[in-house]
């Protein structure tokens, strides 16, 4: 038993340590089962930024490194989301469309500088 704490206080501490943790993990694994893993990974990256935002709303002091990290996380999430959308659009093409012999890649009429004439 913890010294200086009542039984009721200890019970509440155990409850708050166990129940929210169990619920969080349950919802996390349900989300993994129903969403793509890349989307779940992106959402997990937002957790620290959300916690940081809520902490500042409650008056916690933050450092410049903290601000930089809070800016970099959503930027990384945006890059991942754009990459995922691009990859998904490539997968939606019919099989063999680009790799078919004689198929146009759309790059034939480009100048060496990468611009269309």
C-alpha positions as CSV (number, residue, x, y, z in Angstrom):
1,X,0.0,0.0,0.0
2,X,1.2,3.5,-0.7
3,X,2.0,5.5,2.4
4,X,0.1,8.7,2.9
5,X,-2.7,7.8,0.5
6,X,-6.2,6.5,1.4
7,X,-7.5,3.3,0.0
8,X,-10.1,5.2,-2.0
9,X,-7.3,7.4,-3.5
10,X,-5.3,4.3,-4.4
11,X,-8.3,2.7,-6.0
12,X,-8.9,5.7,-8.2
13,X,-5.3,5.8,-9.3
14,X,-5.4,2.1,-10.3
15,X,-8.7,2.7,-12.1
16,X,-7.3,5.7,-14.0
17,X,-4.2,3.8,-14.9
18,X,-5.9,0.7,-16.1
19,X,-9.3,1.5,-17.6
20,X,-8.3,4.4,-20.0
21,X,-5.3,2.4,-21.1
22,X,-7.4,-0.7,-21.9
23,X,-9.9,1.4,-23.7
24,X,-7.2,3.2,-25.7
25,X,-5.6,0.0,-26.8
26,X,-8.9,-1.6,-27.7
27,X,-9.9,1.3,-29.9
28,X,-6.4,1.4,-31.4
29,X,-6.5,-2.2,-32.4
30,X,-10.1,-1.9,-33.7
31,X,-8.8,1.1,-35.8
32,X,-5.9,-1.0,-37.1
33,X,-8.4,-3.7,-38.2
34,X,-10.6,-1.3,-40.1
35,X,-8.1,1.2,-41.6
36,X,-5.0,0.8,-43.7
37,X,-1.7,0.6,-41.7
38,X,-0.3,3.7,-43.3
39,X,-3.3,5.7,-42.2
40,X,-3.0,4.3,-38.7
41,X,0.7,5.2,-38.6
42,X,0.0,8.8,-39.8
43,X,-2.7,9.2,-37.1
44,X,-0.4,7.9,-34.4
45,X,2.1,10.6,-35.4
46,X,-0.5,13.2,-34.6
47,X,-0.9,12.0,-30.9
48,X,2.1,13.9,-29.5
49,X,1.2,17.1,-31.4
50,X,-2.4,16.9,-30.1
51,X,-1.2,16.3,-26.5
52,X,1.2,19.3,-26.8
53,X,-1.6,21.5,-28.1
54,X,-3.8,20.6,-25.2
55,X,-1.0,21.1,-22.7
56,X,-0.4,24.7,-24.0
57,X,-4.1,25.4,-23.7
58,X,-3.8,24.5,-20.0
59,X,-1.0,27.0,-19.5
60,X,2.1,24.8,-19.8
61,X,5.3,26.6,-21.0
62,X,6.9,25.4,-24.2
63,X,10.4,25.7,-25.7
64,X,11.4,26.6,-29.3
65,X,12.4,22.9,-29.9
66,X,8.9,21.9,-28.8
67,X,7.4,24.3,-31.3
68,X,9.7,23.1,-34.1
69,X,8.7,19.5,-33.4
70,X,5.0,20.4,-33.3
71,X,5.4,22.0,-36.8
72,X,7.5,19.1,-38.2
73,X,5.0,16.4,-37.2
74,X,2.0,17.7,-39.1
75,X,4.4,18.5,-42.0
76,X,5.5,14.9,-42.1
77,X,1.9,13.7,-41.9
78,X,1.1,15.9,-44.9
79,X,4.0,14.5,-46.9
80,X,2.9,10.9,-46.0
81,X,-0.7,11.7,-47.0
82,X,0.3,13.1,-50.3
83,X,2.6,10.2,-51.0
84,X,-0.2,7.8,-50.1
85,X,-2.6,9.5,-52.4
86,X,-0.1,9.4,-55.2
87,X,0.6,5.7,-54.7
88,X,-3.1,5.0,-54.6
89,X,-3.7,6.8,-57.9
90,X,-0.9,4.8,-59.5
91,X,-2.5,1.5,-58.3
92,X,-5.8,2.5,-59.8
93,X,-4.4,2.3,-63.4
94,X,-5.2,-0.9,-65.3
95,X,-2.5,-3.5,-65.1
96,X,0.1,-3.2,-67.9
97,X,-1.0,0.2,-69.0
98,X,2.3,1.9,-68.5
99,X,4.6,-1.2,-69.0
100,X,3.0,-2.4,-72.2
101,X,5.5,-2.3,-75.2
102,X,4.8,0.8,-77.2
103,X,2.6,2.4,-74.5
104,X,3.0,6.1,-74.0
105,X,4.4,7.2,-70.7
106,X,3.6,10.9,-71.4
107,X,7.3,11.8,-71.3
108,X,8.2,11.3,-75.0
109,X,7.5,14.9,-76.0
110,X,9.4,16.5,-73.2
111,X,12.6,18.5,-73.8
112,X,15.8,17.6,-71.9
113,X,15.1,20.3,-69.4
114,X,11.9,18.4,-68.3
115,X,9.5,20.9,-69.7
116,X,6.9,20.2,-72.4
117,X,7.7,22.0,-75.7
